[in-house]
Amino acid sequence: MKKFLLILFLSLNLFSFEETFKKEVPLKDLENLRVVNVNGNIEISGEERDSILIEAIKRAERQSHLKNLEIIIGREGKELKIETKHTRSYFLGFLPVKMGGTVNYKIKAPKNLKLKIETVNGNVRVENISSFIEAESVNGDIWIKEASGKGAFETVNGEIKIEIKEENPELKIESVNGNIFLKSTKKINAKYYLEVVNGKIKIVPSLMEIKSSSPKEMEGILGNGVGKLHIETVNGDITIETGQEFSL
């Protein structure tokens, strides 16, 4: 028990030095926002505003390592790119020093901006965005709330939860190891394709459940079939909650 508590204490205090970052960028004619991170979470909330407010917390195990966590903000055309760069320090001028660290972002943006979000180790959370959203994580969950219903979401190890308010969604959702949950507050018009390898497909409220230990596919049309739903996971469940019946 003492050994466990020591390991827990060390893990909680691994990145005990921190530094805050804050910058506001005027919207002007921006249409796209791209955020690229390595280690850390990304949270974006949409608002009625004419600027992008970027707040971040950098954490490292040493004070001197904080300077190696660079936040680079650049504009190219109608896209604003926010990127985390992990630069190296060198001992005696030539020996690379191993260092870690995290950067957690909280961003407030106009709700009609198109988003492209990438992180390797970290969660992605987006709320109240009415435009196209693309989000990727290798090790982390993706949570999308009050979204337009147009986007592409992918993670290798993590859960994906999406709540949409769009009648004609255009969604591609993929996970390797993790559950996928989709909830709609409206009836959906879409051609759908669902696939699991090791898991279940569950449709609420129709009480339909398809269990599978081998590849299982389910496809059909909801409403007039204008939109498109493509959802698949290898190890995990797919749950869809909507106010209408699905049929095999």
CORTAQUI-V669749 format. One record per residue. RES is the residue in one letter. D_CENTER is the distance of its C-alpha to the mean C-alpha in Angstrom with 2 decimals. Layout:
BEGIN
RES/D_CENTER
RES/D_CENTER
END
This chain:
BEGIN
M/35.53
K/36.34
K/34.64
F/31.43
L/31.53
L/32.15
I/29.15
L/26.96
F/28.52
L/28.01
S/24.31
L/23.75
N/25.82
L/24.64
F/22.95
S/25.51
F/25.84
E/23.56
E/23.63
T/22.11
F/21.23
K/21.43
K/21.95
E/22.24
V/22.28
P/24.27
L/22.79
K/25.93
D/25.09
L/21.42
E/19.42
N/16.26
L/13.88
R/12.22
V/10.62
V/11.16
N/11.16
V/12.76
N/13.03
G/11.28
N/8.61
I/7.36
E/8.37
I/9.66
S/12.40
G/14.65
E/18.38
E/21.72
R/22.31
D/23.63
S/21.81
I/18.53
L/18.66
I/16.94
E/17.33
A/16.53
I/18.07
K/19.19
R/20.54
A/22.91
E/25.71
R/28.32
Q/28.98
S/29.93
H/26.59
L/24.73
K/26.23
N/24.60
L/21.09
E/21.23
I/19.04
I/20.04
I/19.80
G/21.34
R/22.11
E/22.97
G/24.35
K/22.15
E/18.93
L/18.00
K/16.27
I/15.18
E/15.30
T/15.99
K/19.08
H/20.60
T/24.28
R/27.03
S/30.19
Y/33.42
F/36.27
L/39.70
G/38.10
F/37.07
L/35.54
P/31.71
V/30.55
K/27.56
M/25.14
G/21.71
G/19.64
T/16.31
V/14.96
N/12.87
Y/12.13
K/12.83
I/13.32
K/15.39
A/15.73
P/17.84
K/16.33
N/17.55
L/15.78
K/13.90
L/10.51
K/9.39
I/6.67
E/7.43
T/7.89
V/10.31
N/10.76
G/8.40
N/5.87
V/3.12
R/5.50
V/7.15
E/10.76
N/13.79
I/13.01
S/15.71
S/15.01
F/13.11
I/9.33
E/8.09
A/4.70
E/5.68
S/6.20
V/9.79
N/10.27
G/7.71
D/6.36
I/3.70
W/6.07
I/7.40
K/11.01
E/14.00
A/12.59
S/15.13
G/14.42
K/14.03
G/11.18
A/9.91
F/7.06
E/7.87
T/8.01
V/11.47
N/11.85
G/9.75
E/9.66
I/7.97
K/9.43
I/10.07
E/13.05
I/14.76
K/18.09
E/19.09
E/22.18
N/21.62
P/17.97
E/16.88
L/13.96
K/13.19
I/11.12
E/11.75
S/11.68
V/14.57
N/14.87
G/13.32
N/13.95
I/12.59
F/13.56
L/14.17
K/16.31
S/18.32
T/20.79
K/22.90
K/24.61
I/22.90
N/24.67
A/23.18
K/24.10
Y/21.97
Y/21.57
L/20.29
E/20.76
V/20.70
V/22.71
N/22.92
G/21.99
K/22.73
I/22.07
K/22.66
I/23.38
V/24.05
P/26.62
S/28.62
L/28.65
M/28.11
E/26.89
I/26.98
K/27.05
S/26.77
S/27.50
S/27.76
P/25.80
K/25.78
E/25.05
M/25.26
E/25.60
G/27.29
I/27.36
L/26.51
G/28.62
N/29.59
G/26.85
V/25.75
G/21.98
K/20.18
L/17.95
H/17.18
I/15.57
E/16.30
T/15.90
V/18.48
N/18.65
G/17.51
D/18.26
I/17.31
T/18.12
I/18.63
E/20.17
T/22.08
G/25.59
Q/27.20
E/28.54
F/27.19
S/29.89
L/30.20
END
